[in-house]
Amino acid sequence: SLDDSPKIFDYFTRSGKRLIIDTANGSSKRCIDILGNALTHKKSINDLNWLRLKSWRESLAMIFDPPSRRTLLDHISQVDVDIEGDHIIQALFLISWISAKLGWIFLESSYKYDSLIIKFKRNNGEQVLTAINPLPVGNPSIHSGQVIGLRLISQISNDPKKNTCIILGSESAECMRLEAGGMADMHLIEEVVPSSFLSSEADVSKLLASSRGSTSPLFEEAIKIASLIYKSINYS
């Protein structure tokens, strides 16, 4: 855990050239602080928690790959991310990545019941409402706060039949759960995202095989936005 022996950890990060961490293990504040400090001091940083988001990012990108669906991106009005438990870091990464790719501007965040509500503004001035929803699960992953479902609503018209609901789930049951709540009238695009439950050692091996050791520009941008969101949260 990143919360264990912070003095020893900080000593090695000052002298090391490359930082490989897992932000699924450690308090959210500690994770954000480590990532922010690494960027400030221009440390190369790789995060296994970000690596595990790859299949979600690729699946979402493939959905919008056909030119006929590109216009949907300009009308996204709502994004819901479901996670296992209440560790929000991976979900923050995913929402931050989406917002960076689409040029959204962060406005504010607040808690409503157990969900973290994050508001953005599109280039045309319209607001986008995003939410991170912690869910209790019977058999949680060994990695805290893993994304298990994603729903995006693209609202082009006041006529629901002309709008689109995109659902990604870690399993069919999660897709069915996300369909609830008045989505039946919308055009539905649904996909189950393949999940690979690897050990931390396997994740490190995969990371070392695919990375040159530098910080991914996509990850760096996601860190900056995630940090901005996290620091705005009022836990009172």
N, C-alpha and C positions, 0 to 999 in steps of 0.2 A: 504494500500500500504506500502511496505517496505521502501519507500522514506519518509513517514510521520513520524515526530518526532523521528529522528534517535537517539538522545540522550536518550530519554526515552526507546526506544527499546534496545539500547546497555546496559543500566543499568540493565534491566531485564534479558538479555542474560548472563550477568556476574554472576548473582546470581541464575539463574534457573538451573534445572537439565536436562530438556528436552526442545528442541526447535521445535515447529511445525509452519511452515511457508508456504507461497504459492508464489513461485518464478514466477508465472504468473502475479503477481501484484507488480510492482516495476521496476526500471531501471535495465538493464542487469548488469551493473557494480556493483550496490548495491547488487544485488542478489549473484553475484559471490563472492564479498567481504564477505558477511555474511556467505556463505557456507564455504569459505576458513578459516575464523576465527573460525568457529565452529569446523572444523576438527583439526586445530592447537591447540585449547584448549580442545580437546577431549570431546566436548559436544555431547550428543545424539541429532541427528537432523532428523526430518521427514518433507518431503516436499510434499504438495498436488499435485504439478505440476508433480513430479516423480510418484506419485500414479496413476495419470490419464494416464500414459504411460503403465500401466500394460497390457491392452488388446492388445496393439501394440507389446509388447515384447512377450507375450504368443502366439499371432498369428504367429509371425515370427519364434519362436522356434518350433511350431507345423509343419510348412512347412518343416523345416530341420530335423524333427524327424525321418522320414524313412531313413534307412541306405543307400538306393540307392541315396539319395540326399546329403549325407554328403560331397562327393567330390566337390560339387558345392562351398562349403565354402572356399576351397583353391584357387578358381579362381575368386573371386569377384573383379571386376575391377572398378565398378562405383556404387555409392549410391546417390540417389536424395531424399531429404526430402522436401515436400511442407508444408507450415504452413500458418495459418490465420494471416494476418498482418505481422509485422516485428519484433516481440519479439522472439529472437532466443534461449532462454534458454532451452525450452523443446526439441527442435530439437537437440541442443548440447548434452543434456542428452542421447538422443536416439543414436546418432552417436558415442558418447563416450562409451556407453554400448556395441554396436556392435564391436567397435575396441578393447575394453578390452577383450571381449569373444574370439575374433579371434587372439589376440596377435599382432595387428598392432602397428607400431611405428609412432607417429605424426611427420610430417616434417615441414609443413608451412601452413599458411592460407592467403587468400587475397580476396578482393571484386572484382567481375566482374559484372558490371552493378549493379543490386540490390541483386544478389546472393552472399552468402558467400561460397567460395571454400576452402575446407580443404583437404590437401594431407597427405596420410599415406603411409607407406612402409610395405609390408608383409614380412614374414620370409625369403622368397626366393629372396628378394630384389626388387620385382616388386612393382610399385606404385598403390595405390588405390585412385581414385578421388571421393570425396564426395562433395555434395552441399546442402546448405539450401536455399530454394527458397520461399521468401515471396510472398503471393498472396492476392490481394484485394478480399474481399468477401462481398456479399450483406447483409447477416445476420450473422455477426461474433459472435463467442462464447463469453460468459461472461468472459472467461479466455483467456488472450492474448497469441498469438503465439502457439495455439494448432496445433498439427500435424494432417494433413488431408490426406496426401498421402506419400507413400514410394515406391521407385523403386530400386531394386538391379539387377545388370547385372553380371552374371557369365560367363566369356569368356574363354572357354576351348580350342577353336579351331578358326582358321581363317575362317572356314566355319560357317556362321551365324546360319544355321539350327542345329548345334551341341551346340550352346550356349543357355543360359537360362535367361529369364527376369522374375523377380518376382515382382509383383505389389500388394501392399496393399492400400486400399483406405477407407476413411470414408463413402463413398457412391459410387454407380455404376458410376455416372458421373465423379468422380475423377479418378476411375480406367480407364475409357475410355480416359480421358485427358492424363494420363501417358503412355498410349499405343502409343501415337503419337511419331514420331521421329525415324523411322527406326527400330521399335521393332517387326514388323509383321513377319519377317523371323525367329525370335527366338522361341524356345519353351517357351510358356507362362504359368506361374502359377499366378493365380489371386484370390484375396480374399477380401471381404468387412469386415472391422474390426468393430465390434459392438461398438458404442459409447454410453456412459451413461452421460447425462448432468445433473449432480447433483449440488445442492447448496453447498456452502463451508461448511455449517453445516453438510450436509450429508456426504461430503468427510471426514471431521474430525471424524465423528462417525465411518465411515468405516475404517479409519486409526487406531483408538483406539481399534477397535474390532480385528484387524488383526496384531497388532504390540505389541511387548513387551517393546517398548520405546527406544531400542538401534538403532544405525544407521545401516542400511542394508549394508553389505559388497559390494554388487553390486552397491548400490547408492554411497557409499564412493569412489569406484574406478571411477565411472562415474564423480563425482565431481572433482576429481584430473585431469582427462583428459580434462574435459570441461573448467576448470580454465586455464590449460596450453594453450588450443586453444584460449580462449578469450583474454588472456594477450598477445598473439602474433598478434592479429588483429591490423592492421594499418588503422585508420579511416581517415587519411588524404587523 
